[in-house]
Amino acid sequence: SSPLSIRPSLGSTRSGGSHLGLAAFGATLSLLAAACGDKPGADSPTEQALDALGGRQALSKMSSLSFTATGSASMPNQASEPGGIYPAAHFVAGVSYLPEGRRFRIENQRTINYPFEITLTFTQIIDGAAGWIDGTQGVPFLYPPGDIAPDKTAAYATFQALLNPHMIFRQIVDGEIPAHDAGRATRDGKSYGQVTIGLPPLALTAYVDETTGDLARLTVPVHDTLLCDVDLEITYADWTAAPGGLRYPLTVTVGHPTGIIYQETRSGLAVNEAIDAARFTLPPEAKRPVDPPSAALGEKRILFHEMMSLIGVPSPLTQTTVHETQLAPGIFFLDATHNSLAVEQADHVVLIEAPLDRERSAAIAAWAAQKFPGKPITQVIATHHHFDHAGGLRHFVAAGASIVVHESTKAFFDDRVFGASCTVFPDDLAAHPRAASVKTVPALGTLRLDDPTNPIEVDPIASSHAADMVVAYLPNQGIRFNSDLNIPLPDDLKQAGLVPYFTPKDFRDLAAGIQHHGLLPAVIVGGHGGVTPMTVFNADLAALP
């Protein structure tokens, strides 16, 4: 259960009651209050943190908040080199918040830099446990406006709470979230009072600068689909006095182990002004889907949902329906937002790409067990390290499969992916640890997975998209599988304005790699999109800008 529930429970009124995501805290809250006192002494870190925001009384009377946020966001684990960030978007957003009912309205103008530039204008409305999108949040034609799924609603609301700590500390004042003093710590020569909010392993830690009295930062453990446990560090700066006795930070940054992934500055700050509640009301056609387990999972996976939203691809995290298309005997294309290719060999199955997450991998493994009885998936080829294409690998490591990666990233996968701690959202590898078996594709050669019928060749591709990019080739069938370099699209989507690549350079990188390795594929299969004949590939290549 997450420490940051800002969603009213199903049985509560909008103005109060218990909260989803806090069930595990309820029994402990009274014990904490008895041990720490409802109102700690003035020198306690908890009271210092409350004072840094304006004090208990000012927080309890906060009735509304609005401001304009201007900033930028970057994608973790999406740079060319492993462990880096990729500048993804810049934005201007009008943010409004009503504490009563946990209601948000965020009017966005977002320019996405990744993979190509496009400006999207849309409004997110979150009304307790339900949410609604009005406008174009994602890639046109693919993500229409309408209800926000419960996991995304929870993730978006949790992220806003982290950016605006008054929301969290208001719940502490109201007795909805437990908090207790956690001593003091020294960092960079400064002394900080520490406050623990919630319960391990998901507890937040607040740090109060004992020299300035400011709330300097919050840290929160979250689940990263590639690196498992990571701490986000939210840093607050440029504090200013606000109406109602509150103090507010005008600059907020979010740090990830790979770097700064989000930063915003605020202007036009207004507190406790009258805001028409109708602006936070979902339209009559809203279905208001409710799924508490999904919402609790969304709070743990805020990274995936927030980052995918920031690049205009607010795709569902869990895709457990496996759609199969047989391309040749024993060879199946498994399509979703992120695709895979299953190849039957003499006594086992090779899977090309394990994208997204453990749920997708578990679904593919279950499908393969039925499709190829007695032939387990023993080898999985990872085209590159990006989190959306490698997030399902740990599931197959736990099952004993060997993982095939470019030789340059073996240490990254061994240490930071397969050797990662995984307690926020434990998986099979955390429950049953084992050393990963990793095979490597030589930077200047080819790795061959031999088989009498369906051999596979894995080749490196020089690509600015990912330095560790590899592509798979089935020579007997002339099938070439790639991810992110070429996106095979049907004619109707091309006519609607979509292009079969992220960037023209990606497309040219793949074409150059095919030529370099002397291959003659008949079809190109995409980690996104579908399957296209080589004649169409060549025509698209000739039409590149």
C-alpha positions in Angstrom: 0.0 0.0 0.0 1.3 3.4 -0.9 2.0 6.2 1.6 0.7 8.8 -0.7 -3.0 8.0 -1.1 -4.8 11.1 -2.1 -7.9 9.2 -3.3 -11.0 9.1 -1.1 -12.1 5.6 -0.2 -15.1 4.1 -1.8 -17.1 4.4 1.3 -16.1 7.9 2.3 -17.6 11.3 1.5 -15.6 13.6 -0.6 -14.7 15.7 2.4 -13.3 13.1 4.6 -13.1 9.5 5.7 -10.4 6.9 5.2 -8.3 6.7 2.1 -7.3 4.0 -0.3 -3.7 3.0 -0.1 -3.6 3.7 3.7 -5.1 0.5 5.0 -1.8 -0.8 6.2 -1.2 2.4 8.1 -4.5 2.5 10.0 -3.6 0.2 12.8 -0.3 1.8 13.2 -1.4 5.5 13.2 -2.8 5.4 16.8 0.4 3.7 18.0 2.5 6.4 16.4 0.4 9.2 17.8 0.7 7.7 21.3 4.5 7.2 20.9 5.2 10.6 19.3 2.4 12.7 20.5 -0.2 14.3 18.2 1.8 17.6 18.3 5.5 17.0 18.8 7.6 19.7 20.5 8.6 22.8 18.5 12.2 21.4 18.0 11.0 18.1 16.5 11.7 17.6 12.8 8.0 16.9 12.2 7.0 20.3 13.6 9.8 22.0 11.8 8.6 20.6 8.5 5.1 21.8 9.2 6.4 25.2 10.1 8.4 25.3 6.9 5.1 25.1 5.0 3.4 27.7 7.1 2.3 25.7 10.2 -0.5 23.4 11.2 -3.2 26.1 11.3 -2.4 27.5 7.9 -2.3 24.0 6.3 -5.6 23.0 7.9 -7.3 26.1 6.5 -5.8 25.7 3.0 -8.9 25.6 0.7 -7.4 26.1 -2.8 -4.2 26.4 -4.6 -3.4 27.5 -8.2 -0.3 28.5 -10.2 1.3 28.3 -13.6 4.2 25.8 -13.9 6.8 26.1 -16.6 9.4 23.4 -17.0 10.9 20.4 -18.7 11.1 16.6 -18.3 13.5 13.9 -19.3 13.2 10.2 -19.7 15.3 7.9 -17.5 16.9 5.0 -19.1 16.1 6.3 -22.6 19.4 7.9 -23.6 21.8 6.4 -26.1 24.0 5.1 -23.3 22.7 3.0 -20.5 21.9 4.8 -17.2 21.3 8.1 -18.9 18.4 10.5 -19.5 16.9 11.8 -22.7 15.3 15.3 -22.9 11.7 14.5 -23.6 9.4 17.5 -23.3 8.9 21.1 -22.1 5.6 22.4 -20.9 3.4 25.2 -19.5 0.7 24.0 -17.2 -2.0 25.8 -15.2 -2.4 23.8 -12.0 -5.4 24.1 -9.6 -6.0 22.0 -6.5 -8.9 21.7 -4.0 -7.8 19.8 -0.9 -11.4 18.8 -0.1 -12.1 15.8 -2.3 -8.5 15.7 -3.6 -9.4 17.4 -6.8 -7.0 18.6 -9.5 -7.3 20.5 -12.8 -4.2 20.7 -14.9 -4.4 22.6 -18.2 -1.4 21.5 -20.3 0.4 22.8 -23.3 3.2 20.3 -23.8 5.8 20.2 -26.5 7.3 16.7 -26.9 10.8 16.4 -28.1 11.0 12.6 -28.1 10.9 11.0 -30.6 9.8 13.9 -32.7 8.5 17.3 -31.9 4.8 17.8 -31.5 2.8 20.2 -29.3 -0.2 18.8 -27.4 -2.9 20.8 -25.6 -5.1 19.0 -23.1 -6.7 19.2 -19.7 -6.4 16.6 -16.9 -9.2 16.6 -14.3 -8.8 14.3 -11.3 -11.8 14.1 -9.0 -10.9 11.8 -6.1 -10.4 8.3 -7.5 -11.6 9.2 -11.1 -10.0 11.1 -13.9 -10.8 12.6 -17.3 -8.7 13.8 -20.2 -10.1 16.6 -22.4 -8.1 17.3 -25.5 -5.1 15.5 -27.1 -2.8 14.0 -24.5 -1.1 11.5 -26.7 -0.1 10.6 -30.2 -3.0 11.6 -32.4 -5.4 8.9 -33.5 -4.1 6.5 -30.8 -5.0 8.0 -27.5 -8.4 9.8 -27.6 -9.8 11.9 -24.7 -12.0 10.3 -22.1 -11.7 8.4 -18.8 -8.3 8.0 -17.2 -7.7 4.5 -16.1 -7.5 4.0 -12.3 -3.7 3.2 -12.2 -2.9 6.4 -14.3 -5.2 8.5 -12.2 -3.4 7.4 -9.0 0.0 7.9 -10.6 -0.8 11.4 -11.9 -2.3 12.5 -8.5 0.6 11.0 -6.5 3.1 12.9 -8.7 1.3 16.2 -8.1 1.4 15.5 -4.3 5.2 15.0 -4.5 5.6 18.3 -6.4 3.4 20.1 -3.9 4.3 18.8 -0.4 1.5 20.9 1.2 -0.9 18.2 -0.1 1.0 15.5 1.9 1.4 17.5 5.1 -2.2 18.6 5.0 -3.0 14.8 5.3 -0.6 14.6 8.2 -2.3 17.4 10.0 -5.7 15.8 9.3 -4.4 12.5 10.8 -4.8 10.6 7.5 -1.1 9.7 7.1 1.3 8.8 10.0 4.5 10.8 10.4 7.2 10.6 13.0 10.6 12.1 13.8 13.5 10.2 12.4 16.4 12.0 13.9 18.9 14.2 12.1 21.3 13.8 9.2 24.3 15.7 7.8 24.7 16.1 4.0 27.0 18.4 2.2 28.0 19.9 5.5 24.5 20.9 6.5 22.3 19.5 9.3 18.8 18.3 8.4 15.9 17.1 10.6 14.3 14.0 9.2 10.6 13.0 9.1 9.4 9.6 8.1 6.0 9.6 6.5 4.2 6.3 6.0 5.7 2.9 6.6 8.7 1.0 5.2 9.5 -0.1 2.5 7.4 2.7 1.0 8.0 5.4 3.5 8.8 8.9 2.4 11.5 10.9 4.2 11.3 14.7 4.5 14.5 16.7 5.2 14.3 20.1 6.9 17.3 22.4 6.6 18.0 23.3 10.2 19.8 26.5 9.2 17.2 28.0 6.9 14.1 26.2 8.3 13.1 25.3 4.7 11.8 21.9 3.7 14.7 21.0 1.4 13.6 17.8 -0.1 11.5 14.6 0.0 12.8 11.2 -1.0 10.4 8.4 -1.9 11.1 4.8 -3.0 9.2 3.9 -6.2 9.3 1.0 -8.7 11.3 1.5 -11.9 10.3 -1.0 -14.6 13.9 -1.6 -15.5 16.0 -0.8 -12.3 13.4 -2.0 -9.7 13.9 0.0 -6.5 14.9 3.6 -7.0 14.6 6.7 -4.8 13.1 9.8 -6.3 14.5 12.9 -4.7 12.2 15.9 -4.9 14.0 19.1 -4.1 12.3 22.4 -3.2 13.9 25.9 -3.6 13.1 29.6 -3.8 10.6 29.6 -1.0 8.2 32.5 -0.8 5.5 33.7 1.5 2.0 33.0 0.2 -1.5 34.1 1.3 -3.0 32.4 4.3 0.3 32.2 6.1 1.6 29.5 3.9 5.1 29.3 2.4 5.6 27.8 -1.1 8.6 26.7 -3.2 8.8 28.4 -6.6 11.3 25.8 -8.0 10.9 22.1 -7.8 13.1 19.4 -9.3 12.8 15.6 -9.4 16.0 13.5 -9.3 16.4 9.9 -10.4 19.5 7.8 -10.1 20.1 8.6 -13.8 19.8 12.4 -13.4 17.3 15.2 -13.1 14.2 14.0 -14.8 11.8 16.8 -14.1 11.9 20.5 -13.2 9.4 23.3 -13.0 9.2 26.9 -11.9 5.9 28.5 -10.6 4.4 31.9 -11.1 1.0 33.5 -10.4 0.7 31.6 -7.1 -2.8 32.0 -5.6 -3.9 30.4 -2.3 -7.3 30.2 -0.7 -9.0 32.0 -3.6 -12.5 31.0 -4.7 -12.4 28.5 -7.5 -15.6 27.3 -9.2 -15.9 23.6 -8.1 -17.6 22.8 -11.4 -14.2 23.2 -13.1 -13.2 19.9 -11.3 -16.3 18.0 -12.2 -16.1 15.2 -14.7 -18.5 15.3 -17.6 -21.8 13.3 -17.5 -20.4 10.7 -20.0 -17.5 9.9 -17.6 -17.7 6.2 -16.5 -15.5 6.9 -13.4 -13.8 3.4 -13.4 -12.7 2.3 -10.0 -10.2 -0.5 -9.3 -8.4 -0.1 -6.0 -5.7 -2.8 -6.6 -4.9 -1.1 -10.0 -4.8 2.3 -8.4 -2.5 1.1 -5.6 -0.1 -0.3 -8.2 -0.2 2.9 -10.2 1.0 4.8 -7.1 4.1 2.5 -7.0 4.7 2.9 -10.7 4.4 6.6 -11.0 7.6 6.7 -13.0 6.2 4.6 -15.9 2.9 6.4 -16.1 4.2 10.0 -15.7 7.1 9.5 -18.1 5.0 7.8 -20.8 2.5 10.6 -20.5 5.2 13.2 -20.9 6.1 11.8 -24.3 2.6 11.5 -25.5 2.3 7.7 -25.2 0.0 7.2 -22.1 -0.1 3.5 -22.9 -1.4 1.0 -20.3 1.3 -0.6 -18.3 -0.2 -4.0 -18.1 -0.9 -5.8 -21.4 -1.6 -9.4 -20.7 -3.6 -10.4 -23.8 -1.3 -12.1 -26.3 -2.3 -11.6 -29.9 -0.5 -14.0 -32.2 0.2 -14.0 -35.9 2.0 -16.9 -37.5 4.6 -15.6 -40.0 6.1 -19.0 -40.8 6.0 -22.5 -39.2 7.1 -22.1 -35.6 7.4 -18.3 -35.8 4.9 -16.0 -34.2 4.5 -12.3 -34.1 3.1 -11.2 -30.7 1.7 -7.7 -31.1 0.8 -5.0 -28.5 2.1 -1.5 -28.1 5.5 -3.2 -27.8 5.9 -6.3 -29.9 7.8 -9.6 -29.6 8.7 -12.5 -31.9 8.6 -16.1 -30.7 10.8 -18.6 -32.5 10.5 -22.3 -32.0 13.7 -24.3 -32.2 14.4 -28.0 -31.8 13.9 -28.3 -28.0 13.2 -24.8 -26.8 11.8 -21.4 -27.8 13.7 -18.1 -28.3 11.9 -14.9 -27.6 13.0 -11.7 -29.3 12.2 -8.8 -27.0 10.7 -8.9 -23.5 9.2 -5.4 -23.3 7.2 -3.4 -20.8 7.0 -5.4 -17.5 6.8 -8.7 -15.7 3.1 -9.0 -16.4 3.6 -8.9 -20.1 6.5 -11.4 -19.8 4.4 -13.8 -17.7 1.5 -13.6 -20.2 4.0 -14.4 -23.1 5.5 -17.3 -21.1 2.0 -18.7 -20.4 1.1 -18.4 -24.0 4.3 -20.2 -25.1 3.8 -23.0 -22.6 0.5 -23.8 -24.4 1.7 -23.2 -27.9 4.9 -25.2 -27.5 4.4 -27.8 -24.8 7.6 -29.2 -23.4 9.7 -26.4 -25.0 10.5 -23.7 -22.5 11.7 -20.2 -23.4 15.4 -20.6 -22.7 16.8 -17.5 -24.5 15.6 -13.9 -24.7 17.1 -11.4 -27.1 17.0 -7.8 -25.8 17.3 -5.3 -28.7 18.5 -2.5 -26.4 18.5 -1.2 -22.9 15.5 1.3 -23.0 13.1 0.6 -20.2 10.0 0.1 -22.4 11.8 -2.7 -24.4 13.7 -4.4 -21.6 11.3 -4.1 -18.6 10.2 -7.7 -18.8 13.7 -9.4 -18.8 13.9 -10.1 -15.0 10.9 -12.4 -15.3 12.8 -14.7 -17.7 16.0 -14.5 -15.6 14.0 -15.8 -12.7 12.7 -18.6 -15.0 16.3 -19.6 -15.9 16.5 -18.2 -19.4 19.7 -16.8 -20.8 19.5 -13.2 -21.9 21.2 -12.0 -25.1 22.5 -8.4 -25.1 25.1 -6.3 -26.8 28.5 -6.9 -25.3 28.8 -3.2 -24.2 25.9 -3.5 -21.8 26.5 -6.8 -20.1 27.8 -5.1 -16.9 24.8 -2.7 -16.9 22.3 -5.6 -17.1 24.2 -7.8 -14.6 24.6 -5.1 -12.0 21.8 -2.6 -12.3 19.0 -4.6 -13.8 19.3 -8.3 -12.8 21.2 -7.5 -9.6 18.9 -4.7 -8.5 17.0 -4.7 -5.1 13.3 -5.1 -5.7 11.3 -4.5 -2.5 8.8 -1.8 -3.5 7.1 -4.2 -5.9 8.8 -7.6 -5.5 9.1 -9.9 -8.4 10.0 -13.6 -8.9 13.7 -12.8 -9.1 13.5 -11.0 -5.8 11.7 -13.9 -4.2 14.1 -16.5 -5.7 17.4 -14.8 -6.5 19.7 -16.4 -9.0 22.6 -15.3 -11.1 21.7 -14.2 -14.6 23.1 -16.1 -17.6 24.0 -13.4 -20.1 25.2 -14.0 -23.7 26.7 -11.2 -25.6 26.6 -10.0 -29.2 30.1 -8.9 -30.2 30.4 -5.3 -31.3 32.1 -6.3 -34.5 30.5 -9.7 -35.2 27.4 -11.8 -35.1 26.0 -14.1 -32.5 24.3 -17.2 -34.0 21.7 -19.3 -32.2 21.8 -22.4 -34.4 18.9 -24.6 -35.2 18.2 -27.0 -38.1 15.0 -25.3 -39.0 14.9 -21.8 -37.5 18.4 -20.5 -36.8 18.7 -16.9 -35.6 21.5 -14.4 -36.2 21.9 -11.4 -33.9 23.8 -8.4 -35.3 24.9 -5.1 -33.8 23.6 -1.9 -35.5 25.4 1.4 -35.2 22.6 3.6 -33.9 22.4 7.0 -32.2 19.1 5.8 -30.7 20.8 3.3 -28.5 24.5 2.5 -28.4 23.8 -1.2 -27.6 21.3 -1.7 -30.4 21.0 -5.2 -31.9 18.7 -6.7 -34.5 17.7 -10.3 -35.1 17.6 -12.0 -38.4 16.0 -15.4 -39.4 17.9 -16.3 -42.5 15.7 -19.2 -43.6 12.6 -17.1 -43.6 14.1 -13.7 -44.4 12.6 -12.1 -41.3 14.3 -9.1 -39.7 13.2 -7.9 -36.3 14.1 -4.4 -35.1 12.9 -2.1 -32.4 12.5 1.7 -32.7 14.5 2.1 -35.9 11.7 1.3 -38.3 8.0 1.2 -37.4 6.1 -0.8 -40.0 2.7 0.9 -40.5 -0.3 0.1 -42.7 -1.2 2.6 -45.4 -4.2 4.1 -43.5 -2.0 5.2 -40.6 0.5 6.7 -43.0 -2.3 8.6 -44.7 -3.5 9.8 -41.3 -0.1 11.4 -40.8 2.0 8.9 -38.9 5.5 8.1 -40.1 7.3 4.7 -40.0 10.1 5.8 -37.8 11.0 7.8 -34.8 13.6 9.8 -36.7 14.8 9.6 -40.3 18.3 8.8 -38.9 17.0 5.8 -37.1 15.5 4.4 -40.3 18.7 5.1 -42.2 20.7 3.4 -39.4 18.7 0.2 -39.9 19.1 0.3 -43.7 22.8 0.8 -43.3 23.0 -2.1 -40.9 21.2 -4.4 -43.3 23.5 -3.5 -46.1 26.6 -3.8 -43.8 25.7 -7.3 -42.8 24.9 -8.3 -46.4 21.4 -9.4 -45.6 18.4 -9.9 -47.9 15.4 -9.8 -45.6 11.9 -10.4 -47.2 10.0 -8.6 -44.4 10.8 -6.2 -41.5 9.1 -6.9 -38.2 8.9 -4.0 -35.7 9.0 -3.8 -32.0 6.3 -1.2 -32.7 3.9 -1.3 -35.5 3.6 -4.5 -37.5 5.1 -6.4 -40.4 6.1 -4.9 -43.7 7.5 -6.3 -47.0 11.0 -5.2 -47.9 9.6 -3.5 -51.0 7.5 -1.2 -48.8 10.5 -0.7 -46.5 12.6 0.4 -49.5 9.9 2.7 -50.7 9.6 4.3 -47.3 13.3 4.7 -47.2 13.4 6.5 -50.5 10.7 8.9 -49.3 12.6 10.0 -46.2 12.9 13.7 -45.8 
